[in-house]
């Protein structure tokens, strides 16, 4: 190992202070460090806590817990003295129940926090969906209003019929020798255009 360091020092320019350190490459990921504490997946732990919290909130849990407590008390009262493990004040039972409660409360809180996070994401998605629906509704409202305005300017069937009747009369007059020349329909003496629309 020492000859490698000497060869490295010989290749670096004089006065370089970082010659003994290896340079970290920025284009490659670092190798993972060894950790002293065990690693766990927070999602897996959260899912497990939700399962436990769901089980703690069921009637099945209450029934099983009642059966265990009754068996515990009956065993420690009626079993032979040398087989009893928790005498009358049932201190060990109290310790076990408080230990179960001390673990159940944080697990239930963790499950509630996860549910709150899911609810927050769902509410955000619902809010965005509502905004899109409102924008779509406003767009459709504007389009319908534009269509109504456009339909107001469209020639109606009655107006076209009256124009065609006027043209038929004009053609009949020309055929009979009356050459009254009208250039635009608006210049006609009859005021049917205003009322027919």
N, C-alpha and C positions, 0 to 999 in steps of 0.2 A: 504494500500500500504506500509506503514511503517513496519508492521510486516514481510512482504515478504522480504524486504531489510535486516532486522535484521537476518532472517533465512538464507539468502544467505551469509551474512557476517560470520555467525557462521560456515558454511560449508567450506568456503575457508580457505586455510592455512594462518597462521599469516604472515604479511608482504606483502601480495599480494596487489598490487595497483589497479588492474583492477577489483576489486570485485564489484564496483558500476556500471560499464559499462556492457551492455549486449554484448556478443560475437557474431560476425557475422559468420554465417555458410557459408563455402565456397562451400558446395555441393548443395546449393539451390540458385536460383536467387533472387536478391533483389526485394522487392516490388517496383512498379513504383512510382516515386516521383510526387508530385503534381506540376504542372507548372503554372506560372503566365500568360505566354503568350499562346495564342491558338496554337494548333498544326495543321499542314496541310501536306498533302501528296505531296511531290515535283513532283512526276510523274503526279498526277492529275492536279496540277497547270501548269506544263509544257504542258500537252495536251490541257488544256484550252487556254493557251497563243498561241499555234500553231493554234487552231481553229480561235481565234480572228485575228491573223496575216494573216491567209489565207483569212478571210472575208475582212480585210482591203485592201487586194491586188486585190479585184474583182471590176468589173464595177458596180455591184449591190450596193456596199458601196458608190461609188462616186455618183450614181444616188440618193440614199436615203439621202446622206449628202447634195447634191445640193437642193433637195426638202425641207429639213428641213431649210436650210439657206434662201431659197427664201420665204418660209412661214413665217419665223421669221422676215425677213426684211419687207415683205408686211404687216404683222400684226402690226408691230411697226410703220409703216408709215400711214396706212389707218384706223386703228382701232380708236375708240373714245379715247380721251386723258386719261380718267380715267381707261381704260382697257389696255393701253400700259404698258409693263414692262421693255422695253429697248429702250430709245429714240435714236435720230439720230446718235450720234457717235457709237452706238451699242457696248458699252463697255462690257456689259454682254455677248454678242455674241463672242467678241474677247476673253474674259476670258474662255468661254466654248470651243472654238476652240483650244486655247493654252493648256487647261487642257486635251482635247482629244489627242492632239499631244504629250503632255508630258507622257501620259500613252501608247500611241501607239508605240513610239520609243523603250522603254525598252521591251515591249512585242514582238516586231519584233526581237530585238536582242536576247531575250531568245529563240525564235523559231529558229533563225539562229544557235545559239549555240547548241541546241538539234540536228538540222540537221547536223551540223559539227561533233558532236559525233557519230551520226549514220553513216555518211560517213566514219569516221575514222575506225569504227568497220568493215564496209563493205570492205574498202580497206585492212585492216589486214586479213580478211577472204579470199579475193581475192589473196593476196600475199601468204598466206599459201597454197591455192589451186594451185597456179602457181608453188610453190616449190614442191608440191606433184606430179604435172603433169610432171615437169622436171625430178624429181627422177624416176618416172615410165618410162619416155621416155629413160632415160639413162640406166635403167635396161633392158628394151626391146632391146635397141641397143646392149648391152653386150651379151644378150642371142642370138640375131641374129648372131652376130659375132662368138660366140661359136658354133652355129649350122653350120655356113659356114665352120669353121675350121674342125668341126667333119665330115661334108659331104666330105671334101677333103680327109679324110682317109677312107671313106667307099668305098667298092668295087663297081665298076660300072658294068653295064650289059655287056659291051664289054670285060672287063677284065675277068669276070666270064665265058663268052662264050669261050674266048681263052683258059682259064685254062681247061675247060671241053673238048675242042677239043684236047688239048695236052694229056689229060688223055685217051681219046678215042683212039688216035694214039698209045699211050703206051700200052693200052690193046690189040689193034690189033697186035702190034709187038710181044707181049708175046704169043698171040695165034698162030702166024705163026712160032714160034720157036726162035725168036730173044729175048734173055734174057738180055737185057741191063737194068741194075737196076739203077734207079734214086731214091734217098732217098727224096730229097727236090725239090720242083719246081724251086727254085732259082738256083739249080745246073745244070739245063738243059742248053744245049748249045744255044738255041734260046733266044734272048733278048727281048721277047715280053712283059715281065712284066713292063719294064720301060716305054714303049710307050703306053701301054694300059690303064693306069690309067688316 
